[in-house]
Amino acid sequence: MKNGYEKIQPLKHKNILLCVSGSVAAYKAVEILSGLKKLGANVAVVLSEEAKRFISTLSFEAISHTQVLHKDTESWVDFGKSLDFWGSSFCADLPADFRADSIKIPCVDSIANSHTDSPSDSSDSKSSFADFAPSYPHPKSHIAYAKWAHIVLLAPATANTIAKLAYGIADNLIVQTLLATNSKHTQILLAPAMNTQMFLSPQVQSALDRLQDYGYEIIPPKEALLACDEYGVGALAEVEEIIFRTLRASYMRDLPLRAKKPNKNSKQYDFSQSDFKRNNFGQSRFWQSGFWAGREVIITGGGAISPIDTVRAISNHSSGKQAIALAKAAYTVGAKVTLISSKIDSFLPSQIECIDTQSNDDYKEAIESKLRDFGDFGGFYDSAKSKSIKNKTPSERKKPVLFMAAALCDYALQSPKTYKIKKSTSPNLTLELQSCEDVLASIDSEKIYKVGFKAESVENITQKNEKNTLENTLEYALKNAKKMLRSVNEGGKGCSCVCLNAISKSSTPFGAEDNSFYLLDSRALCDNQGDACEHIAFLPPQSKLELSHQILDFVQSSLQGLDSAKTPLSAKSNTAKNK
């Protein structure tokens, strides 16, 4: 299984406790364990006695590299002492004043206290005590395991375990461990797996509702052919779904750790070239920000299709991969994502809404339909909103963001044929094309922040001399990209940010796994001819998923000041307009 995050390792230094109860789906827990380890997580496993009947402890120990906690391995030896690792090389990295008792529980408060408004402090400062939390719990007791974990994942969760957990019946190791977990500091996820009638029973549904009220996150089971030879809901969710939900939960768990919200004049809004050189997104200054949490994000992808007849069409080479990567990245950092695309050929979490489109009109209608659902700034100011909009929580009332990564048609056939054109009757075919409406420009920037994507060939300009070819053509591409930042009335598209692909014969992003971008925002309009790239950032070639997180960081750095100054649409405030 590949989700694109293996290279980024976003769960590095995260302690995840995987609890496995007695279900026929227990074998899938090994795949979950493997997936979490590939993302950099430290994973410890707790098995119930019933789970051991379905799968061996050796399978988990071979992948986790640590002993599985179960009834026969639980030990209370040295329980009152801190971890016995002081003689190891790990100790050499600890601060001189580091206290042994500080690592019994990952120190949440220390992360908040270590935060400052300084960009250097937010990324390069001395690690917090939580970073020195041990890789694996010790001793082998359910109390130590519960204290060690940042995230607890119960997968599969049986009806028996769910019911006992809901009512605190601690007669097995799994429930004892979960009850000993501090829910204020640790996010707990449950992935039920059972027979359809068992899952739909009022007892199980009531227990799940109760656990949700306690703050547990439920990963719903899927419909499938079950082990009992019945088709219905109750199968364990897809392994990738569980891993994405765990990744997102890890991000959301860390949001409260920020000590204070930076003000709009803070240096934290500056986005320099050095920011793009960081590979550890867990250390990124924006990765642990609440800017994206709960925000509605629309991402368009793929290539639009303009029909010639009932068989043939005009389209382009867009693969939709960059849009899919953006959707995964935005979902991971807490956004409510809608992907509108003609090509979706990769796994996406079920919480991402996917809308299939073909023509330019399809894209426009899908975007405008979502905007009608959102209302003005998510329904915060208009008193005439529908009931569903009025009841939205504050986190849902942030101004949405549109990433227009789709390659729409610039030209379309004026009158597509309603039948297949026969080659025998038309050996030479002449098509009369007309210019299409600019969908991005037509979207009201008062209602949504717009991030435009532009592809420019660096070889399509007549060169005066060969020496200055690249400089001249790139300058021309950047000039065209800057135009998109201007208002529609000034001949632009009203974008807040622009992502520019400079395409050449040796470098094309279409269908590739890697990409590169020039990123621009309103600051680029301040550049003079003598220093045309002063406020333009370059992202060198790397995976599209890595680029997506860096694009989100850049867009956040550009929009935070505007977001804090958000005002009602009826006031027609200039602060809501895109420069």
C-alpha positions in Angstrom: 0.0 0.0 0.0 1.4 3.4 -1.0 -0.3 6.6 0.1 2.5 9.0 -0.8 3.4 9.8 2.8 6.2 7.2 3.3 8.8 9.7 2.2 7.5 12.5 4.3 7.2 10.5 7.5 4.5 12.8 9.1 4.1 10.5 12.1 7.7 10.6 13.2 8.1 10.8 17.0 4.4 10.0 17.4 3.5 7.1 19.7 0.6 5.1 18.5 -1.0 2.3 20.6 -2.7 -0.3 18.4 -5.3 -2.4 20.3 -6.6 -5.5 18.7 -9.7 -7.3 19.9 -11.0 -10.7 18.9 -12.4 -10.4 15.4 -11.8 -12.4 12.2 -10.6 -9.0 10.8 -7.7 -9.1 13.3 -5.3 -10.1 10.5 -5.8 -6.7 8.9 -4.3 -5.1 12.1 -0.9 -6.3 10.9 -1.3 -4.3 7.7 -2.4 -1.3 9.7 0.7 -1.6 11.9 3.0 -1.9 8.9 1.4 1.2 7.3 1.8 3.3 10.5 5.4 2.3 10.8 6.1 3.3 7.3 4.9 6.8 8.2 7.5 7.0 10.9 5.3 6.2 13.9 6.4 4.3 17.0 3.7 1.6 17.3 3.1 -0.6 20.3 0.5 -3.4 20.3 -2.0 -4.7 22.8 -3.8 -8.0 22.1 -6.8 -9.4 23.8 -6.9 -13.1 24.6 -9.6 -13.6 22.0 -7.5 -11.8 19.3 -4.6 -14.2 20.0 -6.9 -17.0 18.8 -7.1 -15.3 15.4 -3.5 -14.2 14.9 -0.1 -14.8 16.4 1.8 -12.2 18.5 4.9 -13.0 16.5 3.4 -11.2 13.4 3.0 -8.0 15.3 6.4 -8.3 17.1 8.2 -8.9 13.8 7.0 -5.5 12.4 6.8 -3.4 15.6 10.1 -4.6 16.9 8.7 -4.7 20.4 7.0 -7.2 22.6 3.2 -7.3 22.3 1.3 -6.6 25.6 -1.2 -9.3 26.5 -2.2 -11.2 29.6 0.9 -13.4 29.7 3.4 -10.6 29.1 2.0 -7.9 31.4 4.6 -7.0 34.1 4.6 -4.6 37.0 8.3 -4.8 37.6 9.9 -1.4 37.9 6.5 0.3 37.4 7.3 3.1 39.7 10.5 4.0 38.0 11.1 5.9 34.8 12.2 4.1 31.7 15.4 2.1 32.0 17.2 3.6 29.1 19.7 5.9 30.8 22.7 3.8 29.8 21.8 3.9 26.1 23.0 6.3 23.4 19.6 8.0 23.6 20.7 9.7 26.9 23.4 11.6 25.1 20.8 13.7 23.3 19.0 14.7 26.5 19.3 18.2 28.0 21.5 18.4 31.1 18.6 19.5 33.3 16.2 16.8 31.9 14.4 15.1 34.8 13.7 11.4 34.8 10.1 11.8 35.9 9.3 14.1 33.0 9.2 11.2 30.5 6.6 9.1 32.3 3.9 11.0 30.4 4.6 12.9 27.2 4.7 16.5 28.4 1.9 18.3 26.5 2.3 21.6 28.3 6.0 21.8 27.4 5.1 22.0 23.7 2.8 24.9 24.2 5.3 26.7 26.4 8.0 26.2 23.8 6.0 28.1 21.1 7.0 31.7 20.3 6.2 34.1 17.5 9.7 33.8 16.1 10.0 31.8 12.9 13.2 30.3 14.0 11.8 29.2 17.3 8.9 27.5 15.7 11.0 25.2 13.5 14.6 25.1 14.7 14.3 25.6 18.4 15.4 23.0 21.0 13.1 20.0 21.1 10.4 19.9 23.7 10.3 17.2 26.4 7.6 15.4 24.3 10.2 14.9 21.6 12.3 12.9 24.1 9.4 10.6 25.0 10.6 7.0 24.7 10.1 5.1 21.5 8.3 2.3 23.3 6.6 2.0 26.6 8.1 0.4 29.7 7.3 -1.5 31.8 4.9 -3.9 30.1 1.8 -2.8 31.9 -1.5 -1.3 30.6 -0.9 1.8 32.7 2.5 2.5 31.2 1.1 1.9 27.7 -1.8 4.2 28.2 0.5 7.0 29.4 2.9 6.5 26.6 0.5 6.9 23.7 -0.3 10.0 21.7 -2.9 8.2 19.7 -4.8 5.0 20.6 -6.4 3.0 17.7 -8.7 0.1 18.5 -9.0 -1.9 15.2 -10.9 -4.1 14.9 -13.3 -3.1 17.6 -15.8 -5.9 18.5 -19.3 -5.4 19.8 -18.2 -6.9 23.1 -15.3 -4.4 23.5 -17.3 -1.5 22.4 -20.1 -2.2 24.9 -17.7 -2.8 27.8 -15.7 0.3 27.0 -18.8 2.5 26.8 -19.9 1.4 30.4 -16.4 1.0 31.9 -16.5 -2.8 32.4 -12.7 -3.3 32.7 -12.5 -7.1 32.7 -9.9 -7.4 30.0 -6.6 -5.8 29.1 -7.9 -3.8 26.1 -10.6 -2.0 28.1 -8.3 -1.5 31.0 -5.7 0.2 28.8 -8.3 2.4 27.1 -9.9 3.5 30.4 -6.4 4.3 31.7 -5.8 6.7 28.8 -6.0 10.4 29.4 -8.5 11.5 26.7 -7.5 15.2 27.2 -4.0 14.4 25.9 -4.6 11.3 23.7 -7.0 10.9 20.8 -8.8 7.5 20.7 -10.1 6.0 17.4 -12.3 3.0 17.1 -12.8 0.9 13.9 -15.8 -1.5 14.5 -15.9 -4.8 12.7 -18.8 -7.3 13.2 -21.9 -8.9 11.7 -24.4 -6.4 10.2 -27.2 -7.1 12.6 -24.8 -6.8 15.5 -23.5 -3.5 14.3 -27.0 -2.1 13.7 -28.4 -3.3 17.0 -29.6 -0.6 19.3 -27.2 -1.7 22.0 -24.1 -1.3 19.9 -25.4 2.0 18.3 -26.1 3.4 21.7 -22.6 2.4 22.9 -21.0 4.0 19.9 -23.0 7.2 20.5 -21.9 7.2 24.1 -18.3 6.8 23.2 -18.6 9.6 20.6 -19.9 11.8 23.4 -16.8 10.9 25.4 -14.6 12.2 22.5 -13.8 8.9 20.8 -13.6 9.0 17.0 -15.5 6.3 15.2 -14.2 5.0 11.8 -17.4 3.6 10.2 -17.3 0.0 8.8 -17.9 -0.5 5.1 -20.4 -2.6 3.2 -19.0 -5.9 2.0 -19.4 -9.6 1.9 -18.8 -10.6 5.6 -17.2 -13.7 7.1 -20.8 -15.0 7.9 -21.5 -15.0 4.1 -23.9 -12.1 4.4 -23.5 -8.8 2.5 -24.0 -5.7 4.5 -22.3 -3.0 6.7 -19.9 -4.3 9.3 -16.6 -5.0 7.5 -13.6 -3.3 8.9 -12.9 0.0 7.1 -10.2 0.0 4.4 -6.7 -0.1 5.9 -5.8 3.2 4.0 -8.9 4.8 5.4 -7.9 3.9 8.9 -4.3 5.2 8.4 -5.5 8.5 6.9 -7.9 9.0 9.8 -5.1 8.3 12.2 -2.8 10.7 10.5 -5.5 13.4 10.5 -6.3 12.7 14.2 -2.6 13.1 15.0 -2.7 16.6 13.4 -5.9 17.6 15.1 -4.7 16.3 18.5 -1.7 18.7 18.4 -3.8 21.8 17.5 -4.6 22.7 21.2 -0.9 22.6 22.0 -0.3 26.0 20.4 0.0 28.5 23.2 -1.4 31.5 21.4 -2.7 32.6 18.1 -0.2 34.8 16.2 -1.4 38.3 15.2 -1.5 39.5 11.7 1.7 41.6 12.1 3.7 38.6 13.4 6.7 37.5 11.4 5.1 34.1 11.4 3.3 35.2 8.3 6.5 35.7 6.3 7.2 32.9 3.9 10.9 32.7 2.8 12.8 30.5 0.5 14.3 28.7 3.5 10.9 27.3 4.3 10.9 25.2 1.2 14.1 23.5 2.2 12.5 21.7 5.1 11.7 18.1 4.5 10.2 17.4 8.0 6.6 18.8 7.7 6.1 17.8 11.4 8.5 20.7 12.2 6.8 23.1 9.8 5.6 26.3 11.4 2.2 26.0 9.8 1.8 22.2 10.1 0.5 22.6 13.7 -1.7 25.6 13.0 -5.5 25.6 13.0 -5.8 27.6 9.8 -7.1 24.7 7.8 -9.0 22.9 10.5 -12.7 22.8 9.6 -12.2 25.1 6.6 -14.1 24.3 3.4 -11.7 23.6 0.6 -12.6 23.0 -3.1 -10.0 21.5 -5.3 -10.5 21.0 -9.0 -8.4 18.5 -11.0 -8.0 16.6 -14.2 -8.7 17.9 -17.7 -12.0 19.2 -19.0 -13.5 17.4 -22.1 -15.1 19.2 -25.0 -17.0 16.8 -27.3 -16.6 16.8 -31.1 -19.2 14.2 -31.6 -20.6 11.3 -29.6 -17.3 9.5 -29.7 -14.4 12.0 -30.0 -13.5 14.9 -27.8 -11.0 17.7 -27.3 -9.1 17.5 -24.0 -5.5 17.8 -22.6 -2.8 15.8 -20.8 -3.8 16.6 -17.2 -3.6 13.5 -15.1 -5.3 14.9 -12.0 -2.5 13.7 -9.8 -1.6 17.1 -8.4 -5.2 17.7 -7.4 -5.4 14.3 -5.7 -2.2 15.1 -3.8 -3.6 18.5 -2.7 -6.8 16.8 -1.6 -4.9 14.4 0.6 -2.7 17.1 2.1 -5.6 19.4 2.8 -7.6 16.6 4.4 -4.6 15.6 6.6 -4.4 19.1 8.1 -8.1 19.2 9.0 -9.8 20.8 6.0 -13.3 19.7 4.8 -12.3 18.8 1.2 -14.3 18.6 -2.0 -12.5 17.3 -5.0 -14.1 18.1 -8.4 -12.3 16.2 -11.1 -12.6 14.3 -14.4 -9.9 11.8 -13.2 -9.8 10.2 -9.8 -7.8 7.0 -10.0 -6.3 6.9 -6.5 -7.6 6.0 -3.1 -9.0 9.0 -1.1 -10.5 9.0 2.4 -14.2 8.6 2.5 -14.6 12.0 4.2 -13.4 13.7 1.0 -16.4 14.5 -1.2 -15.7 13.6 -4.8 -17.6 15.1 -7.7 -17.1 13.7 -11.2 -17.1 16.3 -14.0 -16.4 16.4 -17.7 -17.0 19.8 -19.4 -16.1 23.3 -18.3 -19.8 23.9 -17.5 -19.7 20.8 -15.2 -16.8 22.3 -13.3 -18.4 25.7 -13.0 -21.8 24.3 -11.8 -20.1 22.0 -9.3 -18.1 25.0 -7.8 -21.1 27.3 -7.7 -23.3 24.6 -6.1 -20.8 24.2 -3.3 -20.6 27.9 -2.8 -24.4 28.0 -2.5 -24.1 25.3 0.2 -21.4 27.3 2.0 -23.2 30.6 2.0 -21.5 33.9 2.6 -18.2 33.0 4.3 -19.7 29.7 5.4 -22.9 31.2 6.6 -21.6 33.5 9.3 -23.2 36.9 8.4 -26.4 36.3 6.5 -29.3 36.1 8.8 -31.5 34.6 6.0 -29.5 31.4 5.8 -31.0 28.0 5.9 -31.2 26.1 9.2 -28.3 23.9 8.2 -26.0 26.8 7.5 -27.0 28.7 10.7 -26.1 25.7 12.8 -22.6 25.5 11.5 -19.9 25.6 14.2 -17.4 28.5 14.3 -14.7 26.3 12.8 -16.9 25.9 9.7 -17.4 29.6 9.2 -14.0 30.3 7.8 -13.9 31.7 4.3 -13.4 28.8 1.9 -10.5 28.3 -0.5 -10.6 27.2 -4.1 -7.5 25.5 -5.6 -8.2 25.6 -9.4 -5.7 22.9 -10.4 -7.9 21.5 -13.3 -6.9 22.2 -16.8 -10.1 23.5 -18.4 -10.7 23.9 -22.1 -9.7 27.2 -23.6 -11.5 26.4 -26.8 -14.6 24.3 -27.6 -16.5 23.2 -30.7 -19.3 25.6 -31.4 -21.8 22.9 -32.4 -20.8 19.3 -31.3 -22.3 16.6 -33.5 -25.0 14.4 -32.0 -23.7 11.4 -34.0 -20.3 9.9 -34.8 -18.7 11.6 -37.8 -17.8 9.0 -40.4 -14.2 9.0 -41.6 -15.4 7.6 -45.0 -17.6 10.6 -45.5 -15.3 13.2 -44.0 -11.7 12.4 -44.9 -10.6 15.9 -44.0 -12.2 17.3 -40.9 -12.3 21.1 -40.2 -13.4 22.1 -36.7 -14.6 25.6 -35.9 -13.7 26.4 -32.3 -14.7 29.2 -30.1 -13.1 30.6 -27.0 -14.6 29.3 -23.7 -15.6 31.4 -20.7 -12.9 31.8 -18.1 -14.4 29.8 -15.2 -11.8 30.9 -12.6 -12.4 34.6 -13.4 -16.2 34.1 -13.2 -16.0 32.9 -9.6 -16.7 35.7 -7.1 -13.6 36.3 -5.0 -15.7 37.9 -2.3 -17.1 34.4 -1.6 -14.0 32.3 -1.8 -10.2 32.7 -1.8 -9.0 31.7 -5.3 -5.6 29.9 -5.9 -4.9 29.7 -9.6 -2.8 27.2 -11.4 -1.0 28.1 -14.6 1.1 26.1 -17.0 3.4 28.1 -19.3 5.8 26.7 -21.9 9.3 28.3 -21.5 10.0 27.5 -25.2 7.0 29.2 -26.9 8.5 32.8 -27.1 10.5 34.2 -30.0 14.0 34.6 -28.7 16.3 37.5 -29.6 19.4 35.4 -28.8 20.1 32.0 -27.5 22.0 33.1 -24.5 19.0 34.8 -22.8 16.4 32.2 -23.9 15.5 30.8 -20.5 15.6 34.1 -18.7 13.3 35.8 -21.3 10.8 33.0 -21.5 10.6 32.5 -17.7 10.2 36.2 -17.2 7.3 36.1 -19.7 5.7 33.2 -17.9 5.9 34.9 -14.6 4.5 38.1 -16.0 1.4 36.1 -17.2 1.1 34.5 -13.8 1.2 37.9 -12.1 -1.8 39.0 -14.2 -3.9 36.4 -12.5 -3.4 38.2 -9.2 -5.1 41.3 -10.4 -8.8 41.9 -10.1 -11.1 40.9 -12.9 -11.8 44.6 -13.6 -8.0 45.0 -14.2 -7.9 42.1 -16.6 -6.9 39.5 -14.1 -8.7 36.7 -12.4 -8.9 37.9 -8.8 -6.6 35.2 -7.4 -5.0 35.4 -4.0 -2.2 33.1 -5.0 -0.9 31.5 -8.2 1.1 28.3 -8.7 3.0 28.4 -12.0 4.3 25.4 -13.9 7.2 26.3 -16.2 7.0 23.5 -18.8 9.8 22.6 -21.2 10.6 19.6 -23.4 12.8 18.1 -20.7 10.3 18.8 -17.8 6.6 18.2 -18.0 4.3 17.6 -15.0 1.6 15.7 -16.9 1.2 12.2 -15.5 4.5 12.5 -13.6 4.9 11.7 -9.9 7.1 14.8 -9.3 6.5 18.4 -10.1 7.9 21.9 -9.4 6.2 25.3 -9.0 6.8 29.0 -8.8 4.5 30.5 -6.1 3.2 34.0 -6.3 0.8 36.1 -4.1 0.0 39.8 -4.0 3.6 40.6 -2.9 4.8 39.7 -6.4 2.9 42.7 -7.8 5.3 44.9 -5.9 8.3 43.5 -7.8 10.0 46.0 -10.1 11.7 45.2 -13.4 15.2 45.2 -11.8 14.3 42.5 -9.4 11.4 40.7 -10.9 11.6 37.6 -8.7 12.1 39.2 -5.2 8.7 38.0 -4.0 8.3 34.8 -6.0 9.1 31.5 -4.3 10.4 28.5 -6.2 9.6 24.9 -5.2 12.2 22.5 -6.8 11.2 19.2 -8.3 9.8 16.8 -5.6 6.8 14.5 -5.1 3.5 16.1 -5.7 2.4 15.3 -2.2 5.4 17.1 -0.7 4.7 20.0 -2.9 1.0 20.1 -1.9 1.9 20.6 1.8 4.3 23.4 0.9 1.6 25.0 -1.3 -0.8 24.8 1.7 1.9 26.5 3.8 2.4 29.3 1.3 -1.3 29.9 0.8 -1.8 30.0 4.6 1.0 32.5 4.9 -0.6 34.7 2.3 -4.2 34.5 3.6 -3.9 34.6 7.4 -3.9 38.4 7.5 -6.9 38.6 5.1 -8.7 35.9 7.1 -8.4 37.7 10.4 -9.9 40.8 8.8 -12.9 39.0 7.4 -16.0 41.1 7.3 -19.6 40.7 6.1 -20.2 40.6 2.4 -22.9 43.3 2.7 -20.3 45.7 3.9 -18.3 45.1 0.7 -15.1 45.4 2.7 -11.9 45.8 0.7 -10.1 43.4 3.0 -12.0 40.5 1.7 -11.0 41.2 -1.9 -8.1 39.5 -3.6 -5.4 41.8 -4.6 
